[in-house]
């Protein structure tokens, strides 16, 4: 005997899927805008649980190089850095609603 009515799973027994979206960018404004759009869209679809955006530590890539290519002249240095921002959004929903 089946535990389901008519052999089909009910809404309570639908499998819950966990989706993790990781966003990375060098431009902070665009990253925050995309995060806000994703969360706004998920809440419009009546998703039960949306966690985030969780701000992960910013990676800073630094390069120090000499200004003169030949090595002559005064010893002056240029310092460059690239910041990489990261956000994580977690979504939990049933397998039926994920396709939407």
Biopython code that builds the backbone (N, CA, C, O; Angstrom):
import numpy as np
from Bio.PDB.StructureBuilder import StructureBuilder

atoms = [
    (1, "UNK", "N", (0.844, -1.178, 0.000)),
    (1, "UNK", "CA", (0.000, 0.000, 0.000)),
    (1, "UNK", "C", (0.887, 1.239, 0.000)),
    (1, "UNK", "O", (1.861, 1.321, 0.749)),
    (2, "UNK", "N", (0.546, 2.180, -0.831)),
    (2, "UNK", "CA", (1.362, 3.370, -0.999)),
    (2, "UNK", "C", (1.069, 4.381, 0.103)),
    (2, "UNK", "O", (-0.062, 4.491, 0.576)),
    (3, "UNK", "N", (2.103, 5.117, 0.504)),
    (3, "UNK", "CA", (1.930, 6.148, 1.522)),
    (3, "UNK", "C", (1.354, 7.428, 0.925)),
    (3, "UNK", "O", (0.978, 8.343, 1.657)),
    (4, "UNK", "N", (1.285, 7.492, -0.412)),
    (4, "UNK", "CA", (0.796, 8.685, -1.096)),
    (4, "UNK", "C", (-0.613, 8.461, -1.604)),
    (4, "UNK", "O", (-1.011, 7.327, -1.873)),
    (5, "UNK", "N", (-1.359, 9.527, -1.735)),
    (5, "UNK", "CA", (-2.679, 9.434, -2.356)),
    (5, "UNK", "C", (-2.482, 9.323, -3.862)),
    (5, "UNK", "O", (-1.729, 10.101, -4.448)),
    (6, "UNK", "N", (-3.129, 8.398, -4.467)),
    (6, "UNK", "CA", (-3.062, 8.160, -5.909)),
    (6, "UNK", "C", (-1.638, 7.875, -6.391)),
    (6, "UNK", "O", (-1.355, 8.054, -7.576)),
    (7, "UNK", "N", (-0.741, 7.442, -5.518)),
    (7, "UNK", "CA", (0.615, 7.089, -5.904)),
    (7, "UNK", "C", (1.516, 8.285, -6.179)),
    (7, "UNK", "O", (2.643, 8.103, -6.640)),
    (8, "UNK", "N", (1.048, 9.518, -5.908)),
    (8, "UNK", "CA", (1.845, 10.718, -6.159)),
    (8, "UNK", "C", (2.280, 11.325, -4.833)),
    (8, "UNK", "O", (1.525, 11.272, -3.863)),
    (9, "UNK", "N", (3.465, 11.895, -4.766)),
    (9, "UNK", "CA", (3.899, 12.526, -3.513)),
    (9, "UNK", "C", (3.098, 13.800, -3.241)),
    (9, "UNK", "O", (2.739, 14.534, -4.161)),
    (10, "UNK", "N", (2.833, 14.039, -1.981)),
    (10, "UNK", "CA", (2.125, 15.252, -1.597)),
    (10, "UNK", "C", (3.121, 16.395, -1.452)),
    (10, "UNK", "O", (4.331, 16.185, -1.543)),
    (11, "UNK", "N", (2.613, 17.603, -1.226)),
    (11, "UNK", "CA", (3.486, 18.765, -1.101)),
    (11, "UNK", "C", (4.394, 18.662, 0.121)),
    (11, "UNK", "O", (5.522, 19.155, 0.094)),
    (12, "UNK", "N", (3.923, 18.036, 1.179)),
    (12, "UNK", "CA", (4.708, 17.918, 2.398)),
    (12, "UNK", "C", (5.926, 17.016, 2.192)),
    (12, "UNK", "O", (6.964, 17.205, 2.827)),
    (13, "UNK", "N", (5.787, 16.035, 1.298)),
    (13, "UNK", "CA", (6.850, 15.076, 1.091)),
    (13, "UNK", "C", (7.792, 15.467, -0.049)),
    (13, "UNK", "O", (8.715, 14.716, -0.366)),
    (14, "UNK", "N", (7.576, 16.624, -0.668)),
    (14, "UNK", "CA", (8.450, 17.051, -1.761)),
    (14, "UNK", "C", (9.859, 17.300, -1.212)),
    (14, "UNK", "O", (10.026, 17.819, -0.109)),
    (15, "UNK", "N", (10.846, 16.926, -1.989)),
    (15, "UNK", "CA", (12.236, 17.026, -1.549)),
    (15, "UNK", "C", (12.670, 18.502, -1.501)),
    (15, "UNK", "O", (12.442, 19.264, -2.441)),
    (16, "UNK", "N", (13.293, 18.876, -0.395)),
    (16, "UNK", "CA", (13.798, 20.235, -0.227)),
    (16, "UNK", "C", (15.204, 20.307, -0.812)),
    (16, "UNK", "O", (16.076, 19.523, -0.439)),
    (17, "UNK", "N", (15.422, 21.244, -1.726)),
    (17, "UNK", "CA", (16.724, 21.439, -2.338)),
    (17, "UNK", "C", (17.386, 22.681, -1.763)),
    (17, "UNK", "O", (16.733, 23.695, -1.517)),
    (18, "UNK", "N", (18.674, 22.584, -1.557)),
    (18, "UNK", "CA", (19.449, 23.724, -1.077)),
    (18, "UNK", "C", (20.325, 24.198, -2.218)),
    (18, "UNK", "O", (21.103, 23.428, -2.781)),
    (19, "UNK", "N", (20.194, 25.460, -2.553)),
    (19, "UNK", "CA", (20.951, 26.039, -3.653)),
    (19, "UNK", "C", (21.835, 27.128, -3.083)),
    (19, "UNK", "O", (21.359, 28.003, -2.360)),
    (20, "UNK", "N", (23.111, 27.082, -3.400)),
    (20, "UNK", "CA", (24.064, 28.106, -2.958)),
    (20, "UNK", "C", (24.585, 28.841, -4.190)),
    (20, "UNK", "O", (25.159, 28.239, -5.098)),
    (21, "UNK", "N", (24.372, 30.149, -4.198)),
    (21, "UNK", "CA", (24.837, 30.991, -5.288)),
    (21, "UNK", "C", (26.006, 31.811, -4.772)),
    (21, "UNK", "O", (25.878, 32.526, -3.777)),
    (22, "UNK", "N", (27.145, 31.710, -5.447)),
    (22, "UNK", "CA", (28.339, 32.465, -5.070)),
    (22, "UNK", "C", (28.607, 33.500, -6.154)),
    (22, "UNK", "O", (28.753, 33.158, -7.328)),
    (23, "UNK", "N", (28.669, 34.757, -5.758)),
    (23, "UNK", "CA", (28.912, 35.851, -6.692)),
    (23, "UNK", "C", (30.236, 36.519, -6.350)),
    (23, "UNK", "O", (30.504, 36.803, -5.183)),
    (24, "UNK", "N", (31.065, 36.771, -7.354)),
    (24, "UNK", "CA", (32.325, 37.468, -7.149)),
    (24, "UNK", "C", (32.426, 38.595, -8.169)),
    (24, "UNK", "O", (31.971, 38.458, -9.305)),
    (25, "UNK", "N", (33.028, 39.715, -7.755)),
    (25, "UNK", "CA", (33.189, 40.847, -8.650)),
    (25, "UNK", "C", (34.246, 41.793, -8.109)),
    (25, "UNK", "O", (34.521, 41.823, -6.910)),
    (26, "UNK", "N", (34.830, 42.561, -9.008)),
    (26, "UNK", "CA", (35.753, 43.627, -8.602)),
    (26, "UNK", "C", (34.998, 44.923, -8.376)),
    (26, "UNK", "O", (35.500, 45.822, -7.701)),
    (27, "UNK", "N", (33.801, 45.031, -8.932)),
    (27, "UNK", "CA", (32.988, 46.231, -8.805)),
    (27, "UNK", "C", (31.933, 46.000, -7.727)),
    (27, "UNK", "O", (31.035, 45.177, -7.905)),
    (28, "UNK", "N", (32.036, 46.715, -6.620)),
    (28, "UNK", "CA", (31.159, 46.483, -5.469)),
    (28, "UNK", "C", (29.720, 46.898, -5.739)),
    (28, "UNK", "O", (28.793, 46.210, -5.311)),
    (29, "UNK", "N", (29.515, 48.009, -6.438)),
    (29, "UNK", "CA", (28.151, 48.491, -6.689)),
    (29, "UNK", "C", (27.355, 47.507, -7.528)),
    (29, "UNK", "O", (26.197, 47.225, -7.220)),
    (30, "UNK", "N", (27.959, 46.983, -8.580)),
    (30, "UNK", "CA", (27.245, 46.035, -9.435)),
    (30, "UNK", "C", (26.966, 44.731, -8.699)),
    (30, "UNK", "O", (25.924, 44.111, -8.911)),
    (31, "UNK", "N", (27.884, 44.311, -7.841)),
    (31, "UNK", "CA", (27.690, 43.088, -7.066)),
    (31, "UNK", "C", (26.507, 43.231, -6.106)),
    (31, "UNK", "O", (25.680, 42.324, -6.000)),
    (32, "UNK", "N", (26.425, 44.357, -5.413)),
    (32, "UNK", "CA", (25.312, 44.587, -4.486)),
    (32, "UNK", "C", (23.987, 44.683, -5.233)),
    (32, "UNK", "O", (22.957, 44.241, -4.724)),
    (33, "UNK", "N", (24.002, 45.260, -6.438)),
    (33, "UNK", "CA", (22.777, 45.378, -7.228)),
    (33, "UNK", "C", (22.275, 44.003, -7.657)),
    (33, "UNK", "O", (21.078, 43.726, -7.575)),
    (34, "UNK", "N", (23.173, 43.148, -8.111)),
    (34, "UNK", "CA", (22.791, 41.800, -8.542)),
    (34, "UNK", "C", (22.258, 40.997, -7.361)),
    (34, "UNK", "O", (21.280, 40.263, -7.504)),
    (35, "UNK", "N", (22.896, 41.130, -6.187)),
    (35, "UNK", "CA", (22.424, 40.427, -4.988)),
    (35, "UNK", "C", (21.011, 40.878, -4.621)),
    (35, "UNK", "O", (20.152, 40.056, -4.302)),
    (36, "UNK", "N", (20.782, 42.183, -4.670)),
    (36, "UNK", "CA", (19.451, 42.701, -4.337)),
    (36, "UNK", "C", (18.400, 42.211, -5.331)),
    (36, "UNK", "O", (17.281, 41.888, -4.934)),
    (37, "UNK", "N", (18.748, 42.150, -6.623)),
    (37, "UNK", "CA", (17.811, 41.665, -7.638)),
    (37, "UNK", "C", (17.487, 40.187, -7.440)),
    (37, "UNK", "O", (16.334, 39.780, -7.587)),
    (38, "UNK", "N", (18.505, 39.375, -7.105)),
    (38, "UNK", "CA", (18.272, 37.947, -6.873)),
    (38, "UNK", "C", (17.358, 37.718, -5.675)),
    (38, "UNK", "O", (16.441, 36.899, -5.737)),
    (39, "UNK", "N", (17.603, 38.433, -4.596)),
    (39, "UNK", "CA", (16.794, 38.249, -3.395)),
    (39, "UNK", "C", (15.374, 38.753, -3.620)),
    (39, "UNK", "O", (14.410, 38.138, -3.165)),
    (40, "UNK", "N", (15.251, 39.867, -4.320)),
    (40, "UNK", "CA", (13.921, 40.411, -4.615)),
    (40, "UNK", "C", (13.123, 39.445, -5.485)),
    (40, "UNK", "O", (11.932, 39.240, -5.253)),
    (41, "UNK", "N", (13.780, 38.845, -6.494)),
    (41, "UNK", "CA", (13.116, 37.875, -7.356)),
    (41, "UNK", "C", (12.726, 36.609, -6.620)),
    (41, "UNK", "O", (11.669, 36.033, -6.880)),
    (42, "UNK", "N", (13.575, 36.177, -5.703)),
    (42, "UNK", "CA", (13.270, 34.958, -4.936)),
    (42, "UNK", "C", (12.098, 35.193, -3.990)),
    (42, "UNK", "O", (11.268, 34.304, -3.801)),
    (43, "UNK", "N", (12.025, 36.363, -3.405)),
    (43, "UNK", "CA", (10.915, 36.652, -2.488)),
    (43, "UNK", "C", (9.610, 36.856, -3.238)),
    (43, "UNK", "O", (8.540, 36.598, -2.686)),
    (44, "UNK", "N", (9.673, 37.319, -4.499)),
    (44, "UNK", "CA", (8.461, 37.445, -5.310)),
    (44, "UNK", "C", (7.912, 36.085, -5.693)),
    (44, "UNK", "O", (6.708, 35.948, -5.909)),
    (45, "UNK", "N", (8.765, 35.077, -5.783)),
    (45, "UNK", "CA", (8.339, 33.718, -6.125)),
    (45, "UNK", "C", (7.863, 32.951, -4.890)),
    (45, "UNK", "O", (7.576, 31.757, -4.977)),
    (46, "UNK", "N", (7.778, 33.623, -3.748)),
    (46, "UNK", "CA", (7.293, 33.027, -2.494)),
    (46, "UNK", "C", (8.155, 31.855, -2.041)),
    (46, "UNK", "O", (7.639, 30.836, -1.582)),
    (47, "UNK", "N", (9.451, 32.001, -2.170)),
    (47, "UNK", "CA", (10.336, 30.956, -1.684)),
    (47, "UNK", "C", (10.347, 30.992, -0.166)),
    (47, "UNK", "O", (10.369, 32.071, 0.426)),
    (48, "UNK", "N", (10.331, 29.822, 0.479)),
    (48, "UNK", "CA", (10.236, 29.806, 1.932)),
    (48, "UNK", "C", (11.447, 30.391, 2.647)),
    (48, "UNK", "O", (11.284, 31.115, 3.628)),
    (49, "UNK", "N", (12.649, 30.096, 2.184)),
    (49, "UNK", "CA", (13.826, 30.559, 2.919)),
    (49, "UNK", "C", (14.876, 31.121, 1.960)),
    (49, "UNK", "O", (15.304, 30.455, 1.017)),
    (50, "UNK", "N", (15.275, 32.361, 2.227)),
    (50, "UNK", "CA", (16.364, 32.997, 1.499)),
    (50, "UNK", "C", (17.308, 33.544, 2.548)),
    (50, "UNK", "O", (16.912, 34.360, 3.380)),
    (51, "UNK", "N", (18.562, 33.098, 2.514)),
    (51, "UNK", "CA", (19.566, 33.591, 3.460)),
    (51, "UNK", "C", (20.643, 34.323, 2.686)),
    (51, "UNK", "O", (21.223, 33.786, 1.742)),
    (52, "UNK", "N", (20.901, 35.534, 3.090)),
    (52, "UNK", "CA", (21.992, 36.240, 2.451)),
    (52, "UNK", "C", (21.590, 37.640, 2.040)),
    (52, "UNK", "O", (20.466, 38.058, 2.314)),
    (53, "UNK", "N", (22.448, 38.353, 1.411)),
    (53, "UNK", "CA", (23.781, 37.953, 1.005)),
    (53, "UNK", "C", (24.760, 37.948, 2.170)),
    (53, "UNK", "O", (24.800, 38.886, 2.967)),
    (54, "UNK", "N", (25.538, 36.896, 2.257)),
    (54, "UNK", "CA", (26.570, 36.783, 3.282)),
    (54, "UNK", "C", (27.855, 37.341, 2.691)),
    (54, "UNK", "O", (28.315, 36.880, 1.646)),
    (55, "UNK", "N", (28.424, 38.312, 3.344)),
    (55, "UNK", "CA", (29.632, 38.949, 2.844)),
    (55, "UNK", "C", (30.865, 38.155, 3.285)),
    (55, "UNK", "O", (31.162, 38.032, 4.473)),
    (56, "UNK", "N", (31.562, 37.627, 2.293)),
    (56, "UNK", "CA", (32.782, 36.886, 2.559)),
    (56, "UNK", "C", (33.956, 37.874, 2.573)),
    (56, "UNK", "O", (33.825, 38.981, 2.053)),
    (57, "UNK", "N", (35.090, 37.498, 3.153)),
    (57, "UNK", "CA", (36.230, 38.417, 3.205)),
    (57, "UNK", "C", (36.709, 38.832, 1.806)),
    (57, "UNK", "O", (36.747, 38.026, 0.876)),
    (58, "UNK", "N", (37.069, 40.100, 1.691)),
    (58, "UNK", "CA", (37.551, 40.640, 0.431)),
    (58, "UNK", "C", (39.007, 40.240, 0.223)),
    (58, "UNK", "O", (39.846, 40.422, 1.105)),
    (59, "UNK", "N", (39.293, 39.695, -0.953)),
    (59, "UNK", "CA", (40.674, 39.342, -1.287)),
    (59, "UNK", "C", (41.331, 40.557, -1.934)),
    (59, "UNK", "O", (40.753, 41.186, -2.820)),
    (60, "UNK", "N", (42.519, 40.876, -1.496)),
    (60, "UNK", "CA", (43.265, 41.990, -2.063)),
    (60, "UNK", "C", (44.546, 41.445, -2.696)),
    (60, "UNK", "O", (45.411, 40.898, -2.011)),
    (61, "UNK", "N", (44.648, 41.606, -4.013)),
    (61, "UNK", "CA", (45.838, 41.174, -4.739)),
    (61, "UNK", "C", (46.725, 42.397, -4.926)),
    (61, "UNK", "O", (46.290, 43.397, -5.497)),
    (62, "UNK", "N", (47.967, 42.324, -4.448)),
    (62, "UNK", "CA", (48.875, 43.463, -4.496)),
    (62, "UNK", "C", (50.087, 43.138, -5.359)),
    (62, "UNK", "O", (50.647, 42.043, -5.292)),
    (63, "UNK", "N", (50.480, 44.126, -6.179)),
    (63, "UNK", "CA", (51.686, 44.013, -6.995)),
    (63, "UNK", "C", (52.504, 45.279, -6.781)),
    (63, "UNK", "O", (51.990, 46.387, -6.932)),
    (64, "UNK", "N", (53.766, 45.119, -6.434)),
    (64, "UNK", "CA", (54.690, 46.240, -6.287)),
    (64, "UNK", "C", (55.756, 46.089, -7.367)),
    (64, "UNK", "O", (56.388, 45.039, -7.485)),
    (65, "UNK", "N", (55.952, 47.147, -8.154)),
    (65, "UNK", "CA", (56.899, 47.071, -9.264)),
    (65, "UNK", "C", (57.690, 48.370, -9.384)),
    (65, "UNK", "O", (57.244, 49.427, -8.938)),
    (66, "UNK", "N", (58.857, 48.275, -9.986)),
    (66, "UNK", "CA", (59.682, 49.464, -10.219)),
    (66, "UNK", "C", (59.090, 50.319, -11.329)),
    (66, "UNK", "O", (58.546, 49.788, -12.297)),
    (67, "UNK", "N", (59.192, 51.642, -11.198)),
    (67, "UNK", "CA", (58.666, 52.536, -12.221)),
    (67, "UNK", "C", (59.541, 52.541, -13.475)),
    (67, "UNK", "O", (59.029, 52.627, -14.592)),
    (68, "UNK", "N", (60.848, 52.449, -13.292)),
    (68, "UNK", "CA", (61.731, 52.522, -14.453)),
    (68, "UNK", "C", (61.952, 51.132, -15.032)),
    (68, "UNK", "O", (62.226, 50.194, -14.283)),
    (69, "UNK", "N", (61.838, 50.979, -16.353)),
    (69, "UNK", "CA", (62.022, 49.655, -16.958)),
    (69, "UNK", "C", (63.486, 49.219, -17.024)),
    (69, "UNK", "O", (63.770, 48.021, -17.012)),
    (70, "UNK", "N", (64.422, 50.176, -17.093)),
    (70, "UNK", "CA", (65.817, 49.795, -17.279)),
    (70, "UNK", "C", (66.573, 49.648, -15.960)),
    (70, "UNK", "O", (67.652, 49.057, -15.935)),
    (71, "UNK", "N", (66.022, 50.175, -14.865)),
    (71, "UNK", "CA", (66.701, 50.049, -13.582)),
    (71, "UNK", "C", (67.568, 51.239, -13.233)),
    (71, "UNK", "O", (68.119, 51.299, -12.134)),
    (72, "UNK", "N", (67.703, 52.201, -14.161)),
    (72, "UNK", "CA", (68.492, 53.391, -13.863)),
    (72, "UNK", "C", (67.622, 54.447, -13.181)),
    (72, "UNK", "O", (66.395, 54.347, -13.184)),
    (73, "UNK", "N", (68.253, 55.432, -12.612)),
    (73, "UNK", "CA", (67.522, 56.516, -11.982)),
    (73, "UNK", "C", (67.207, 56.194, -10.540)),
    (73, "UNK", "O", (67.707, 55.227, -9.966)),
    (74, "UNK", "N", (66.361, 57.038, -9.971)),
    (74, "UNK", "CA", (66.024, 56.833, -8.565)),
    (74, "UNK", "C", (65.147, 55.584, -8.412)),
    (74, "UNK", "O", (64.408, 55.207, -9.321)),
    (75, "UNK", "N", (65.248, 54.975, -7.269)),
    (75, "UNK", "CA", (64.512, 53.739, -7.022)),
    (75, "UNK", "C", (63.092, 54.085, -6.547)),
    (75, "UNK", "O", (62.830, 54.163, -5.347)),
    (76, "UNK", "N", (62.190, 54.288, -7.504)),
    (76, "UNK", "CA", (60.800, 54.585, -7.178)),
    (76, "UNK", "C", (59.949, 53.372, -7.531)),
    (76, "UNK", "O", (60.246, 52.638, -8.473)),
    (77, "UNK", "N", (58.899, 53.177, -6.767)),
    (77, "UNK", "CA", (58.065, 51.993, -6.893)),
    (77, "UNK", "C", (56.613, 52.395, -7.111)),
    (77, "UNK", "O", (56.156, 53.412, -6.590)),
    (78, "UNK", "N", (55.896, 51.593, -7.880)),
    (78, "UNK", "CA", (54.449, 51.714, -8.040)),
    (78, "UNK", "C", (53.792, 50.565, -7.288)),
    (78, "UNK", "O", (54.289, 49.438, -7.288)),
    (79, "UNK", "N", (52.666, 50.869, -6.649)),
    (79, "UNK", "CA", (51.907, 49.832, -5.948)),
    (79, "UNK", "C", (50.518, 49.762, -6.563)),
    (79, "UNK", "O", (49.817, 50.771, -6.645)),
    (80, "UNK", "N", (50.123, 48.568, -6.994)),
    (80, "UNK", "CA", (48.805, 48.333, -7.575)),
    (80, "UNK", "C", (48.086, 47.298, -6.722)),
    (80, "UNK", "O", (48.709, 46.409, -6.142)),
    (81, "UNK", "N", (46.764, 47.428, -6.656)),
    (81, "UNK", "CA", (45.992, 46.410, -5.944)),
    (81, "UNK", "C", (44.658, 46.188, -6.641)),
    (81, "UNK", "O", (44.093, 47.097, -7.248)),
    (82, "UNK", "N", (44.172, 44.963, -6.539)),
    (82, "UNK", "CA", (42.899, 44.557, -7.107)),
    (82, "UNK", "C", (42.094, 43.923, -5.979)),
    (82, "UNK", "O", (42.538, 42.955, -5.362)),
    (83, "UNK", "N", (40.910, 44.469, -5.712)),
    (83, "UNK", "CA", (40.057, 43.922, -4.654)),
    (83, "UNK", "C", (38.966, 43.065, -5.273)),
    (83, "UNK", "O", (38.289, 43.481, -6.214)),
    (84, "UNK", "N", (38.807, 41.871, -4.736)),
    (84, "UNK", "CA", (37.799, 40.935, -5.217)),
    (84, "UNK", "C", (36.790, 40.731, -4.090)),
    (84, "UNK", "O", (37.122, 40.206, -3.027)),
    (85, "UNK", "N", (35.543, 41.158, -4.344)),
    (85, "UNK", "CA", (34.465, 41.060, -3.364)),
    (85, "UNK", "C", (33.661, 39.793, -3.653)),
    (85, "UNK", "O", (33.493, 39.406, -4.810)),
    (86, "UNK", "N", (33.166, 39.155, -2.595)),
    (86, "UNK", "CA", (32.454, 37.884, -2.735)),
    (86, "UNK", "C", (31.205, 37.898, -1.863)),
    (86, "UNK", "O", (31.247, 38.343, -0.716)),
    (87, "UNK", "N", (30.089, 37.406, -2.412)),
    (87, "UNK", "CA", (28.825, 37.288, -1.682)),
    (87, "UNK", "C", (28.274, 35.884, -1.895)),
    (87, "UNK", "O", (28.449, 35.292, -2.960)),
    (88, "UNK", "N", (27.600, 35.354, -0.863)),
    (88, "UNK", "CA", (26.993, 34.022, -0.928)),
    (88, "UNK", "C", (25.521, 34.159, -0.569)),
    (88, "UNK", "O", (25.174, 34.785, 0.432)),
    (89, "UNK", "N", (24.648, 33.566, -1.401)),
    (89, "UNK", "CA", (23.209, 33.558, -1.158)),
    (89, "UNK", "C", (22.755, 32.107, -1.109)),
    (89, "UNK", "O", (23.059, 31.332, -2.016)),
    (90, "UNK", "N", (22.026, 31.729, -0.052)),
    (90, "UNK", "CA", (21.497, 30.380, 0.093)),
    (90, "UNK", "C", (19.989, 30.403, -0.109)),
    (90, "UNK", "O", (19.290, 31.231, 0.475)),
    (91, "UNK", "N", (19.492, 29.492, -0.935)),
    (91, "UNK", "CA", (18.062, 29.347, -1.181)),
    (91, "UNK", "C", (17.647, 27.936, -0.803)),
    (91, "UNK", "O", (18.376, 26.981, -1.068)),
    (92, "UNK", "N", (16.484, 27.800, -0.189)),
    (92, "UNK", "CA", (15.921, 26.487, 0.119)),
    (92, "UNK", "C", (14.506, 26.458, -0.430)),
    (92, "UNK", "O", (13.698, 27.342, -0.144)),
    (93, "UNK", "N", (14.211, 25.426, -1.226)),
    (93, "UNK", "CA", (12.890, 25.323, -1.818)),
    (93, "UNK", "C", (12.631, 23.876, -2.231)),
    (93, "UNK", "O", (13.554, 23.064, -2.294)),
    (94, "UNK", "N", (11.372, 23.566, -2.509)),
    (94, "UNK", "CA", (11.032, 22.226, -2.945)),
    (94, "UNK", "C", (11.471, 22.053, -4.393)),
    (94, "UNK", "O", (11.661, 23.032, -5.114)),
    (95, "UNK", "N", (11.630, 20.799, -4.814)),
    (95, "UNK", "CA", (12.145, 20.513, -6.145)),
    (95, "UNK", "C", (11.168, 20.971, -7.227)),
    (95, "UNK", "O", (11.589, 21.224, -8.356)),
    (96, "UNK", "N", (9.883, 21.085, -6.915)),
    (96, "UNK", "CA", (8.900, 21.516, -7.910)),
    (96, "UNK", "C", (9.045, 22.995, -8.227)),
    (96, "UNK", "O", (8.863, 23.400, -9.375)),
    (97, "UNK", "N", (9.369, 23.800, -7.234)),
    (97, "UNK", "CA", (9.434, 25.245, -7.415)),
    (97, "UNK", "C", (10.776, 25.730, -7.943)),
    (97, "UNK", "O", (10.879, 26.883, -8.362)),
    (98, "UNK", "N", (11.799, 24.896, -7.939)),
    (98, "UNK", "CA", (13.126, 25.328, -8.370)),
    (98, "UNK", "C", (13.133, 25.640, -9.867)),
    (98, "UNK", "O", (13.838, 26.553, -10.298)),
    (99, "UNK", "N", (12.382, 24.916, -10.646)),
    (99, "UNK", "CA", (12.351, 25.128, -12.074)),
    (99, "UNK", "C", (11.783, 26.479, -12.476)),
    (99, "UNK", "O", (12.062, 26.973, -13.568)),
    (100, "UNK", "N", (11.000, 27.067, -11.614)),
    (100, "UNK", "CA", (10.397, 28.379, -11.909)),
    (100, "UNK", "C", (11.448, 29.438, -11.815)),
    (100, "UNK", "O", (11.159, 30.616, -12.026)),
]
sb = StructureBuilder()
sb.init_structure("model")
sb.init_model(0)
sb.init_chain("A")
sb.init_seg("    ")
for serial, (resi, resn, name, xyz) in enumerate(atoms, 1):
    if name == "N":
        sb.init_residue(resn, " ", resi, " ")
    sb.init_atom(name, np.array(xyz, "f"), 0.0, 1.0, " ", f" {name:<3s}", serial, name[0])
structure = sb.get_structure()
